[in-house]
Amino acid sequence: METFIQLEDGTVFKGRQFAGRRKKVGGHFLVHGTMIGHEEVMTDPANLDRLLIFTYPLVGGYGMNFEDNQSEGPTISALICRKAMENATNFRSEMDLKAYLDYHDVVGVEEADTRGLIRHLRKSGGQRGIITDRLLTPSEMERFFAAENPNTIEAVSAVEVAEIEGGEKTVALWDFGVKDGTMEKLRELGFSVVVYPAMTNFDAILADRPDILFLSSGPGIAAQYVDIIQDIREILGKVPIYATGLGAQFLGMALGGSLQKLEQGHCGASIPVKAADGRVYMTSQNHEYIVDDLPEDVERIYTHVSDQSIEGFYDAERRAYGVLFDPFGLSGARGLEQAEGDRLSTFA
C-alpha cells in the first residue's frame, strides 16, 4: 500500500508500507549508518519513538534473532528502508523482519528514496515527520505533534529497584534506558548490579554505598532533565562515576560543560575516535548532541576523528569519567572493549 513520508517543511517522499497496522505515526527522524546490527538499533531504548532510516539499502537479510535485542522489543515507531528482504537466510534467525514488525505493530516502509530523504534531512537539519496514508495539512500536522507525548526516559527506565548478584564490588546503575548488552558486560566483569529507576533521589543511591555509579545511555535531550543534572552535581566526588551516552551528557553538564547539537548526528557502527595516546578505535555511536565547553581541568580522553568533538572525558579529582559512544557495543572492537572494561574494573 502506498504511503507518504511527510516532513515538517512540507517535503513529501513516497513509499510502500510493508509492515504494521497503524496508518499514521510521527516523530523525529534518526538516520543510522550501520550495515549490521539492525536488531540492536531497532531495540535500543535510546531510539524511543524514532522514525528510523537505515542508510544501507537492504534490511532484513539475516532476519531477527532475539538474543541480540537490547530491550524486550523494538522501541522505534517506524522503520524506513530502500528494500525489506523477504527471506531471512542466517542460521540464527528466529523471525523475519516483516513478521517481527507486524507482531509489535511497528510501521515498516520500503521502496522509499532513502538517499534523497537522508540528503534532504542533512541539508535542512533535524526535522520531525509523519508517515501517513494521506497527506495532511500544516494545521493537521501541528495538531498531531501537539497530541504526541515527547520522548521520556521514564518510559524505558526500570520501574523499581532491582538487584543482580555477582561479585564483591557493587555497581549502582542509574537507569535512563540501559541496553541489555551493557548489563551483560557488567555481569561479565564480575560486578553485582543494583538498578535504580531514572527518577530515584540521589540520596537513596549514596545510602547504599556503591563502589561505583554507572550512568546509562537513553533517549531524549539531557538539558531537559535539570533535576538529574543537579543530583549528579551533588554526587560528584562522593563516589566514582562512569557514564555512557545520555549519562555522559548528564555528567558533562554537571561538570560545567554545555551541550551542542550536531548538524549530522554521530549514528553508526564504525565511527573512529582518537584516544589521548594516539590510538584510533572504531566505535558504535548514537548521539546527536556533544559535550562542549568543559572546564580546563577536565581531561579530554577521546575525540572524534572527523570533527574533533569530545567523545570521552575524565575529571581526575572527582573521579568522574564519561564516553558518548558505547564502549561495549561494537563487535570486533576488542581493543576498545578490553580497555574500557579494564578501566571500569579498576575504577571501582
Buried (B, 14 or more C-beta within 10 A) or exposed (E): EEBBBBBBEEBEBEBEBBBBEBEBBBBBBBBBBBEBBBBBBBBBBBBBBBBBBBBBEEBBBBBBBEEBBBBEEBBBBBBBBBBBBEEBEEEEBEBBBBBBBBBBEBBBBBBBBBEEBBEBBEEEEBBBBBBBEEEBEEEBBEEBBEEBEBBBBEBBBBEEBEEBEBBEBBBBBBBBBBBBBBBEBBBEBEBBBBBBBBEBEBEEBBEEEBBBBBBBBBBBBBEEBEEBBEBBBEBBEEBBBBBBBBBBBBBBBBBEBEBEEBEBBBBBBBBEBBBEEEEEBBBBBBBBBBBEEBEEEBEBBBBBBEEEBBBBBBBEEBBBBBBBBBBBBBEEBEEBBEBBBEBBBEBB
